[in-house]
Each structure stands twice: as C-alpha cells, then as structure tokens.
Amino acid sequence: MLAAALKDTRWQRTSPSCAPRLGVAAVRAAYGHELDALHVEGLVRALPSVCADS
C-alpha cells in the first residue's frame, strides 16, 4: 500500500519545487506536533531521500 501511494506522488517528488515544499511542510509538522529533538533529527535525516532531485 505504501509503495502504491509513493508511486502516485512520483510527479510531485520529481518536481523542482519538491525540496522547498517539503521543507516548509516539515517545519510546520515539527512545530505543529511539537516534536522533540530526537524526532526532529530523524525527520531531517529522512527528508533528502523523498525528493528525486535531492
């Protein structure tokens, strides 16, 4: 199910705007969910693998 969901977002992940949009979403999520330092670090480490152009 996850693989199918990722396949459906391929056009977004290969877009030049992927990294900036992902960065904004990550900051909002970290703030909105009040992530602690450990979880913020995990999020930061995972983000580069999301966008195909990163």
C-alpha positions in Angstrom: 0.0 0.0 0.0 2.8 2.4 0.8 4.6 1.6 -2.5 1.4 2.4 -4.4 1.0 5.7 -2.5 4.6 6.7 -3.3 4.1 5.8 -7.0 1.1 8.1 -7.1 3.3 11.0 -5.9 6.2 10.5 -8.3 5.3 13.6 -10.3 5.4 15.7 -7.1 8.7 14.1 -5.9 10.4 14.8 -9.2 9.2 18.4 -9.4 11.9 21.1 -8.9 9.6 22.5 -6.2 9.7 19.3 -4.2 12.5 20.2 -1.8 11.2 23.7 -0.9 7.7 22.5 -0.4 8.9 19.5 1.6 11.0 21.8 3.8 8.0 24.1 4.6 5.8 21.1 5.4 8.5 19.6 7.6 8.9 22.7 9.7 5.1 23.1 10.0 4.8 19.4 11.1 7.7 19.6 13.6 6.2 22.8 15.1 2.6 21.6 15.0 3.3 18.2 16.5 5.8 19.6 19.0 8.5 17.1 18.0 11.3 16.7 20.4 15.0 17.0 19.3 15.4 13.3 18.5 12.4 13.2 16.2 13.3 16.4 14.5 16.8 14.9 13.8 15.1 11.8 12.3 12.9 14.0 10.1 15.9 16.0 8.9 17.8 12.8 8.1 14.8 11.3 6.2 13.9 14.4 4.1 16.7 14.2 1.5 15.5 10.8 0.3 12.0 12.0 -0.5 12.6 14.3 -3.5 14.1 12.7 -6.6 16.2 15.7 -7.4 17.9 15.9 -4.0 
